[in-house]
Amino acid sequence: MLKKPLTAALSAAMLISLNTKTILAESDIDLIREEINQLKQSYESRISDLESKLESAIQALDSKVQTVDQSASASGGRVIRDNAFNPSVGVILSGTYREHATTESEIAGFAIGEEGERPDGGFGLNHSEFNFSANVDDKFTGSTTFAIAEHEGATEVELEEAYIMTLPGAGTPDGITFKFGRAFWTLGYLNEQHAHTDDFVDRPLPYRAFVNHSYNDDGIEITKLLPTDIYSEVGVGLFRGNDFPFGGPDGEGSGAMSAFYRIGGDLGTNKTWRLGMYQLNGEAPGGRTSNEDTVTFTGDVDMTVFDLRYTYAPTGNPRDKEITFTAEHFSRDEDGTYEDTGAATGTVNFTGEQTGWYAAGVYKFSPKGRIGIRYSELKSNPVPVGLAGSAIDSGGFNPNAISVMADWTNSEFSRIRFQVNKEDLAANQSDDQVLLQYIMSFGAHGAHKY
């Protein structure tokens, strides 16, 4: 009997509760709308105020510029309003301490240049550099690098690079860049780099034997980035041909040419790769001199290089941890004549191929610490009877070297490196080496190449 009145009372209570919640909800919505409108009006007022201040600043700047222009016009002078075209100046200080187990270090089967020879032991400079670079104007940029190094106990100043490059606004077709002057040209992976950016104290054996540490000639190079989904670049070059492995005894050259193609891309979010193929052809017209001026070569030189680079950042941030693998393969065909005055062989016809390769791995285990290992090897064909016993006779031995390094990088401007080498460059000639290097930079410091 009491169920119906009780049910009716509960229903009435629920309706009253729902109506109250509805009224409260509508009241809350109106309150929120009012607050949004107030915020909107406040921000609109602030934006209007900022726009007014910006307009006043622009008018003040225009007034100053007009005054400077009038002053320059009255005096007949030229006024530079900022330092965009002032040269950036950078200095790289690099030095080494070397301890060698042997007094001699000749690479069997290869006639090498001065830069490719092993440096003296003890303390010494290791290509300290002075660099000046700036935009010339809105179409060109330029760079000049002087290096100070020691050779056979004498300190020398060398002009490493002096070139200009076109900028995107130079009017060239999309993706095309022109580079004129003296430079480390595109040939393999390491050749474009300055020595202080290398992962090891010294260059691997193929660079020492085939290009005298680096190919650094006068000329022009034209490159083009192709409109593809992945990185793809082609290029050609024309050079004077007076740098190793070309050039004659007086530095004259008859010309050299190059071509290259390389591709690369990303593998996911933490892996990258790049593969390159390069060709360099030229002539040693009057005798390329090497091995302390005892060996000369006259003839045609064709060189082919392949390179591969792979990086992996386990955490996704290469500044934290990174594994890098680099490998290059060199082959050089020579057709001409050799003369080794040190062996009194006379002039002997020579046609043959020499090859070399290296592979290196570097592990950055912390933002400041890295370790690395590298192996390199050379191989030359048997020489004619007339050259037996000469500097280019390997006696069937393949020169090889293994390097292990560890370095500490306090910042991008300072690095200390410790390295040990074991070089077997000729039969019965094993050289154990200990190397300590410092690299310090100040002033402008350009980004390193990939």
Secondary structure, 3 states (H helix, E strand, C coil): CCHHHHHHHHHHHHHHHHHHHHHHHHHHHHHHHHHHHHHHHHHHHHHHHHHHHHHHHHHHHHHHHHHHHHHHHHHCCCCCCCCCCCCEEEEEEEEEEEEECCCCCCCCCCCCCCCCCCCCCEEEECCEEEEEEEECCCCEEEEEEEEEEEECCEEEEEEEEEEEEECHHHCCCCCEEEEEEEEECCCCCCCCCCHHHCCCCCCCHHHHHHCCCCCEEEEEEEEEECCCCCEEEEEEEEECCCCCCCCCCCCCCCCEEEEEEEEEEEECCCEEEEEEEEEEEEEEEEEEEECCCCEEEEEEEEEEEEEEEEEECCCCCCCCCEEEEEEEEEEEEEEEEEEECCCCCCEEEEEEEEEEEEEEEEEECCCCEEEEEEEEEEEECCCCHHHCCCCCCCCCCCCEEEEEEEEEEEECCEEEEEEEEEEEEECCEEEEEEEEEEEEEEECCCCCCC
